């Protein structure tokens, strides 16, 4: 019998009681997380929903409004500005 796994992002999201959350095999869980939860391209962290991902991006990864680009950290952003401006 395959093991039943809960999605840790859905558990952390607190939107439902754990017993009401769907269970997944390991392969199904990987596909669920990759398909249903936004991921930071820099840190690899998955988020429960897009709003959490957006808050993370604003707090941790600078954004250039001129180029519509995100950067891993302030150092990369500063270097970008030095070259662009």
N, CA, C and O atoms as CSV, one atom per row, in Angstrom:
chain,resi,resn,atom,element,x,y,z
A,1,UNK,N,N,0.848,-1.189,0.000
A,1,UNK,CA,C,0.000,0.000,0.000
A,1,UNK,C,C,0.889,1.246,0.000
A,1,UNK,O,O,1.760,1.371,0.861
A,2,UNK,N,N,0.689,2.172,-0.948
A,2,UNK,CA,C,1.512,3.386,-0.986
A,2,UNK,C,C,1.249,4.256,0.246
A,2,UNK,O,O,0.140,4.290,0.779
A,3,UNK,N,N,2.294,4.955,0.680
A,3,UNK,CA,C,2.128,5.820,1.845
A,3,UNK,C,C,1.330,7.058,1.466
A,3,UNK,O,O,1.383,7.516,0.325
A,4,UNK,N,N,0.588,7.597,2.434
A,4,UNK,CA,C,-0.219,8.790,2.218
A,4,UNK,C,C,0.531,9.996,2.760
A,4,UNK,O,O,0.924,10.012,3.927
A,5,UNK,N,N,0.729,10.992,1.931
A,5,UNK,CA,C,1.445,12.207,2.314
A,5,UNK,C,C,0.514,13.402,2.215
A,5,UNK,O,O,-0.304,13.498,1.300
A,6,UNK,N,N,0.648,14.310,3.169
A,6,UNK,CA,C,-0.073,15.575,3.112
A,6,UNK,C,C,0.846,16.640,2.544
A,6,UNK,O,O,2.062,16.578,2.728
A,7,UNK,N,N,0.279,17.606,1.863
A,7,UNK,CA,C,1.053,18.719,1.335
A,7,UNK,C,C,1.399,19.663,2.491
A,7,UNK,O,O,0.506,20.219,3.130
A,8,UNK,N,N,2.684,19.840,2.753
A,8,UNK,CA,C,3.117,20.699,3.857
A,8,UNK,C,C,2.705,22.149,3.635
A,8,UNK,O,O,2.492,22.868,4.611
A,9,UNK,N,N,2.585,22.603,2.398
A,9,UNK,CA,C,2.158,23.976,2.128
A,9,UNK,C,C,0.689,24.153,2.460
A,9,UNK,O,O,0.295,25.197,2.980
A,10,UNK,N,N,-0.128,23.152,2.169
A,10,UNK,CA,C,-1.546,23.249,2.493
A,10,UNK,C,C,-1.749,23.163,4.009
A,10,UNK,O,O,-2.638,23.820,4.549
A,11,UNK,N,N,-0.943,22.368,4.689
A,11,UNK,CA,C,-1.015,22.291,6.151
A,11,UNK,C,C,-0.650,23.647,6.752
A,11,UNK,O,O,-1.345,24.144,7.638
A,12,UNK,N,N,0.434,24.240,6.272
A,12,UNK,CA,C,0.894,25.528,6.789
A,12,UNK,C,C,-0.094,26.640,6.455
A,12,UNK,O,O,-0.206,27.616,7.198
A,13,UNK,N,N,-0.808,26.499,5.344
A,13,UNK,CA,C,-1.782,27.508,4.947
A,13,UNK,C,C,-2.954,27.590,5.908
A,13,UNK,O,O,-3.615,28.624,6.003
A,14,UNK,N,N,-3.213,26.494,6.624
A,14,UNK,CA,C,-4.252,26.480,7.639
A,14,UNK,C,C,-5.662,26.700,7.130
A,14,UNK,O,O,-6.521,27.155,7.885
A,15,UNK,N,N,-5.922,26.391,5.873
A,15,UNK,CA,C,-7.243,26.640,5.298
A,15,UNK,C,C,-8.229,25.501,5.557
A,15,UNK,O,O,-9.429,25.654,5.330
A,16,UNK,N,N,-7.725,24.360,6.031
A,16,UNK,CA,C,-8.605,23.223,6.299
A,16,UNK,C,C,-7.993,22.384,7.415
A,16,UNK,O,O,-6.786,22.430,7.652
A,17,UNK,N,N,-8.831,21.626,8.089
A,17,UNK,CA,C,-8.318,20.701,9.090
A,17,UNK,C,C,-7.476,19.642,8.393
A,17,UNK,O,O,-7.834,19.201,7.301
A,18,UNK,N,N,-6.372,19.224,8.991
A,18,UNK,CA,C,-5.504,18.238,8.336
A,18,UNK,C,C,-6.230,16.980,7.866
A,18,UNK,O,O,-5.889,16.430,6.819
A,19,UNK,N,N,-7.213,16.523,8.615
A,19,UNK,CA,C,-7.925,15.306,8.191
A,19,UNK,C,C,-8.782,15.525,6.952
A,19,UNK,O,O,-9.210,14.564,6.312
A,20,UNK,N,N,-9.033,16.776,6.614
A,20,UNK,CA,C,-9.823,17.082,5.414
A,20,UNK,C,C,-8.954,17.357,4.182
A,20,UNK,O,O,-9.466,17.521,3.075
A,21,UNK,N,N,-7.651,17.406,4.386
A,21,UNK,CA,C,-6.746,17.649,3.260
A,21,UNK,C,C,-6.577,16.380,2.445
A,21,UNK,O,O,-6.623,15.280,2.995
A,22,UNK,N,N,-6.383,16.518,1.143
A,22,UNK,CA,C,-6.150,15.331,0.325
A,22,UNK,C,C,-4.794,14.710,0.651
A,22,UNK,O,O,-3.877,15.397,1.102
A,23,UNK,N,N,-4.682,13.424,0.421
A,23,UNK,CA,C,-3.397,12.739,0.591
A,23,UNK,C,C,-2.856,12.360,-0.779
A,23,UNK,O,O,-3.602,12.207,-1.746
A,24,UNK,N,N,-1.535,12.215,-0.834
A,24,UNK,CA,C,-0.858,11.960,-2.093
A,24,UNK,C,C,0.202,10.876,-1.909
A,24,UNK,O,O,0.750,10.714,-0.819
A,25,UNK,N,N,0.480,10.149,-2.965
A,25,UNK,CA,C,1.678,9.313,-2.970
A,25,UNK,C,C,2.852,10.272,-3.121
A,25,UNK,O,O,2.642,11.449,-3.417
A,26,UNK,N,N,4.059,9.809,-2.929
A,26,UNK,CA,C,5.232,10.684,-3.052
A,26,UNK,C,C,5.291,11.321,-4.435
A,26,UNK,O,O,5.586,12.510,-4.557
A,27,UNK,N,N,5.016,10.549,-5.468
A,27,UNK,CA,C,5.054,11.070,-6.839
A,27,UNK,C,C,3.938,12.094,-7.074
A,27,UNK,O,O,4.165,13.133,-7.694
A,28,UNK,N,N,2.750,11.800,-6.584
A,28,UNK,CA,C,1.632,12.733,-6.719
A,28,UNK,C,C,1.903,14.027,-5.958
A,28,UNK,O,O,1.564,15.110,-6.434
A,29,UNK,N,N,2.517,13.917,-4.772
A,29,UNK,CA,C,2.831,15.099,-3.974
A,29,UNK,C,C,3.815,15.999,-4.704
A,29,UNK,O,O,3.640,17.217,-4.735
A,30,UNK,N,N,4.851,15.408,-5.292
A,30,UNK,CA,C,5.818,16.205,-6.062
A,30,UNK,C,C,5.128,16.946,-7.193
A,30,UNK,O,O,5.391,18.129,-7.412
A,31,UNK,N,N,4.240,16.257,-7.919
A,31,UNK,CA,C,3.520,16.885,-9.033
A,31,UNK,C,C,2.579,17.978,-8.518
A,31,UNK,O,O,2.465,19.037,-9.134
A,32,UNK,N,N,1.914,17.727,-7.406
A,32,UNK,CA,C,0.998,18.712,-6.814
A,32,UNK,C,C,1.749,19.986,-6.438
A,32,UNK,O,O,1.327,21.085,-6.799
A,33,UNK,N,N,2.854,19.845,-5.720
A,33,UNK,CA,C,3.618,21.016,-5.278
A,33,UNK,C,C,4.147,21.787,-6.478
A,33,UNK,O,O,4.058,23.014,-6.513
A,34,UNK,N,N,4.693,21.085,-7.457
A,34,UNK,CA,C,5.238,21.749,-8.646
A,34,UNK,C,C,4.151,22.462,-9.442
A,34,UNK,O,O,4.407,23.514,-10.028
A,35,UNK,N,N,2.951,21.907,-9.471
A,35,UNK,CA,C,1.892,22.481,-10.291
A,35,UNK,C,C,0.978,23.467,-9.602
A,35,UNK,O,O,0.405,24.343,-10.251
A,36,UNK,N,N,0.832,23.337,-8.290
A,36,UNK,CA,C,-0.188,24.126,-7.596
A,36,UNK,C,C,0.341,25.197,-6.657
A,36,UNK,O,O,-0.429,26.041,-6.199
A,37,UNK,N,N,1.624,25.186,-6.361
A,37,UNK,CA,C,2.174,26.147,-5.401
A,37,UNK,C,C,3.312,26.941,-6.037
A,37,UNK,O,O,4.277,26.354,-6.527
A,38,UNK,N,N,3.205,28.286,-6.035
A,38,UNK,CA,C,4.247,29.111,-6.638
A,38,UNK,C,C,5.603,28.871,-5.969
A,38,UNK,O,O,5.680,28.596,-4.772
A,39,UNK,N,N,6.657,28.979,-6.759
A,39,UNK,CA,C,8.015,28.720,-6.285
A,39,UNK,C,C,8.903,29.924,-6.565
A,39,UNK,O,O,8.841,30.514,-7.644
A,40,UNK,N,N,9.721,30.281,-5.599
A,40,UNK,CA,C,10.694,31.351,-5.796
A,40,UNK,C,C,11.816,30.836,-6.685
A,40,UNK,O,O,12.440,29.821,-6.379
A,41,UNK,N,N,12.068,31.527,-7.772
A,41,UNK,CA,C,13.101,31.109,-8.714
A,41,UNK,C,C,14.499,31.262,-8.145
A,41,UNK,O,O,15.447,30.676,-8.667
A,42,UNK,N,N,14.643,32.043,-7.079
A,42,UNK,CA,C,15.955,32.275,-6.489
A,42,UNK,C,C,16.246,31.340,-5.316
A,42,UNK,O,O,17.339,30.779,-5.233
A,43,UNK,N,N,15.287,31.167,-4.416
A,43,UNK,CA,C,15.509,30.355,-3.199
A,43,UNK,C,C,14.998,28.931,-3.326
A,43,UNK,O,O,15.432,28.046,-2.588
A,44,UNK,N,N,14.082,28.703,-4.254
A,44,UNK,CA,C,13.495,27.378,-4.389
A,44,UNK,C,C,12.369,27.093,-3.406
A,44,UNK,O,O,11.876,25.966,-3.352
A,45,UNK,N,N,11.952,28.087,-2.628
A,45,UNK,CA,C,10.877,27.908,-1.657
A,45,UNK,C,C,9.527,27.920,-2.361
A,45,UNK,O,O,9.269,28.767,-3.216
A,46,UNK,N,N,8.664,26.969,-1.992
A,46,UNK,CA,C,7.292,26.949,-2.498
A,46,UNK,C,C,6.386,27.669,-1.503
A,46,UNK,O,O,6.636,27.659,-0.298
A,47,UNK,N,N,5.338,28.291,-2.022
A,47,UNK,CA,C,4.392,29.027,-1.196
A,47,UNK,C,C,2.988,28.491,-1.416
A,47,UNK,O,O,2.672,27.958,-2.479
A,48,UNK,N,N,2.151,28.639,-0.400
A,48,UNK,CA,C,0.785,28.134,-0.473
A,48,UNK,C,C,0.007,28.812,-1.595
A,48,UNK,O,O,-0.718,28.156,-2.344
A,49,UNK,N,N,0.160,30.121,-1.704
A,49,UNK,CA,C,-0.575,30.854,-2.730
A,49,UNK,C,C,0.274,32.000,-3.276
A,49,UNK,O,O,1.315,32.342,-2.714
A,50,UNK,N,N,-0.180,32.573,-4.357
A,50,UNK,CA,C,0.576,33.618,-5.047
A,50,UNK,C,C,0.843,34.840,-4.160
A,50,UNK,O,O,1.919,35.433,-4.242
A,51,UNK,N,N,-0.109,35.219,-3.323
A,51,UNK,CA,C,0.082,36.393,-2.451
A,51,UNK,C,C,1.302,36.220,-1.552
A,51,UNK,O,O,2.075,37.158,-1.359
A,52,UNK,N,N,1.470,35.024,-1.006
A,52,UNK,CA,C,2.631,34.757,-0.144
A,52,UNK,C,C,3.921,34.849,-0.952
A,52,UNK,O,O,4.921,35.389,-0.477
A,53,UNK,N,N,3.896,34.322,-2.170
A,53,UNK,CA,C,5.064,34.398,-3.053
A,53,UNK,C,C,5.391,35.860,-3.367
A,53,UNK,O,O,6.558,36.249,-3.339
A,54,UNK,N,N,4.369,36.675,-3.666
A,54,UNK,CA,C,4.599,38.089,-3.980
A,54,UNK,C,C,5.201,38.833,-2.790
A,54,UNK,O,O,6.113,39.642,-2.959
A,55,UNK,N,N,4.692,38.561,-1.588
A,55,UNK,CA,C,5.241,39.198,-0.378
A,55,UNK,C,C,6.705,38.798,-0.193
A,55,UNK,O,O,7.541,39.633,0.154
A,56,UNK,N,N,7.009,37.536,-0.421
A,56,UNK,CA,C,8.387,37.050,-0.320
A,56,UNK,C,C,9.280,37.766,-1.324
A,56,UNK,O,O,10.375,38.210,-0.977
A,57,UNK,N,N,8.823,37.879,-2.553
A,57,UNK,CA,C,9.628,38.520,-3.596
A,57,UNK,C,C,9.891,39.982,-3.235
A,57,UNK,O,O,11.019,40.455,-3.376
A,58,UNK,N,N,8.879,40.695,-2.778
A,58,UNK,CA,C,9.059,42.104,-2.419
A,58,UNK,C,C,10.017,42.269,-1.240
A,58,UNK,O,O,10.793,43.224,-1.205
A,59,UNK,N,N,9.971,41.361,-0.289
A,59,UNK,CA,C,10.801,41.474,0.913
A,59,UNK,C,C,12.232,40.988,0.710
A,59,UNK,O,O,13.140,41.443,1.405
A,60,UNK,N,N,12.446,40.069,-0.231
A,60,UNK,CA,C,13.747,39.407,-0.323
A,60,UNK,C,C,14.507,39.570,-1.632
A,60,UNK,O,O,15.721,39.366,-1.668
A,61,UNK,N,N,13.816,39.931,-2.700
A,61,UNK,CA,C,14.455,39.975,-4.016
A,61,UNK,C,C,14.108,41.284,-4.724
A,61,UNK,O,O,12.968,41.475,-5.146
A,62,UNK,N,N,15.081,42.183,-4.855
A,62,UNK,CA,C,14.827,43.486,-5.481
A,62,UNK,C,C,14.267,43.355,-6.899
A,62,UNK,O,O,14.531,42.385,-7.610
A,63,UNK,N,N,13.498,44.352,-7.276
A,63,UNK,CA,C,12.839,44.391,-8.581
A,63,UNK,C,C,13.209,45.685,-9.294
A,63,UNK,O,O,13.153,46.764,-8.704
A,64,UNK,N,N,13.583,45.573,-10.553
A,64,UNK,CA,C,13.903,46.746,-11.363
A,64,UNK,C,C,12.679,47.108,-12.199
A,64,UNK,O,O,12.262,46.347,-13.072
A,65,UNK,N,N,12.110,48.280,-11.922
A,65,UNK,CA,C,10.937,48.729,-12.666
A,65,UNK,C,C,11.284,49.130,-14.093
A,65,UNK,O,O,10.433,49.070,-14.981
A,66,UNK,N,N,12.526,49.537,-14.314
A,66,UNK,CA,C,12.943,49.913,-15.664
A,66,UNK,C,C,12.982,48.708,-16.597
A,66,UNK,O,O,12.580,48.794,-17.758
A,67,UNK,N,N,13.463,47.600,-16.084
A,67,UNK,CA,C,13.676,46.410,-16.915
A,67,UNK,C,C,12.660,45.300,-16.674
A,67,UNK,O,O,12.661,44.293,-17.383
A,68,UNK,N,N,11.794,45.478,-15.679
A,68,UNK,CA,C,10.829,44.447,-15.312
A,68,UNK,C,C,11.545,43.136,-14.995
A,68,UNK,O,O,11.202,42.077,-15.522
A,69,UNK,N,N,12.557,43.234,-14.114
A,69,UNK,CA,C,13.354,42.057,-13.760
A,69,UNK,C,C,13.544,41.977,-12.253
A,69,UNK,O,O,13.667,42.993,-11.568
A,70,UNK,N,N,13.565,40.742,-11.751
A,70,UNK,CA,C,13.835,40.486,-10.338
A,70,UNK,C,C,15.289,40.069,-10.181
A,70,UNK,O,O,15.910,39.561,-11.114
A,71,UNK,N,N,15.822,40.294,-8.984
A,71,UNK,CA,C,17.215,39.945,-8.710
A,71,UNK,C,C,17.317,39.151,-7.420
A,71,UNK,O,O,16.514,39.316,-6.502
A,72,UNK,N,N,18.321,38.287,-7.371
A,72,UNK,CA,C,18.532,37.402,-6.231
A,72,UNK,C,C,18.745,38.175,-4.936
A,72,UNK,O,O,18.228,37.793,-3.886
A,73,UNK,N,N,19.509,39.264,-5.011
A,73,UNK,CA,C,19.839,40.011,-3.791
A,73,UNK,C,C,20.183,41.454,-4.145
A,73,UNK,O,O,20.229,41.826,-5.317
A,74,UNK,N,N,20.421,42.252,-3.119
A,74,UNK,CA,C,20.708,43.673,-3.313
A,74,UNK,C,C,22.002,43.891,-4.087
A,74,UNK,O,O,22.102,44.839,-4.866
A,75,UNK,N,N,22.986,43.032,-3.885
A,75,UNK,CA,C,24.259,43.182,-4.598
A,75,UNK,C,C,24.068,43.034,-6.111
A,75,UNK,O,O,24.600,43.827,-6.888
A,76,UNK,N,N,23.307,42.017,-6.525
A,76,UNK,CA,C,23.046,41.835,-7.957
A,76,UNK,C,C,22.251,43.012,-8.520
A,76,UNK,O,O,22.510,43.463,-9.635
A,77,UNK,N,N,21.299,43.499,-7.759
A,77,UNK,CA,C,20.493,44.628,-8.201
A,77,UNK,C,C,21.347,45.889,-8.331
A,77,UNK,O,O,21.202,46.637,-9.297
A,78,UNK,N,N,22.221,46.124,-7.380
A,78,UNK,CA,C,23.107,47.290,-7.424
A,78,UNK,C,C,24.021,47.227,-8.643
A,78,UNK,O,O,24.229,48.231,-9.325
A,79,UNK,N,N,24.559,46.056,-8.909
A,79,UNK,CA,C,25.414,45.880,-10.093
A,79,UNK,C,C,24.608,46.132,-11.371
A,79,UNK,O,O,25.100,46.769,-12.303
A,80,UNK,N,N,23.402,45.644,-11.411
A,80,UNK,CA,C,22.513,45.857,-12.562
A,80,UNK,C,C,22.296,47.368,-12.775
A,80,UNK,O,O,22.422,47.870,-13.892
A,81,UNK,N,N,21.970,48.074,-11.696
A,81,UNK,CA,C,21.735,49.515,-11.814
A,81,UNK,C,C,22.975,50.249,-12.294
A,81,UNK,O,O,22.880,51.187,-13.086
A,82,UNK,N,N,24.131,49.825,-11.819
A,82,UNK,CA,C,25.389,50.454,-12.252
A,82,UNK,C,C,25.571,50.318,-13.766
A,82,UNK,O,O,26.073,51.235,-14.415
A,83,UNK,N,N,25.170,49.190,-14.321
A,83,UNK,CA,C,25.333,48.946,-15.757
A,83,UNK,C,C,24.245,49.601,-16.591
A,83,UNK,O,O,24.493,49.997,-17.730
A,84,UNK,N,N,23.051,49.719,-16.043
A,84,UNK,CA,C,21.894,50.193,-16.813
A,84,UNK,C,C,21.723,51.709,-16.756
A,84,UNK,O,O,21.397,52.343,-17.760
A,85,UNK,N,N,21.941,52.276,-15.595
A,85,UNK,CA,C,21.655,53.706,-15.412
A,85,UNK,C,C,22.846,54.559,-15.741
A,85,UNK,O,O,22.775,55.784,-15.640
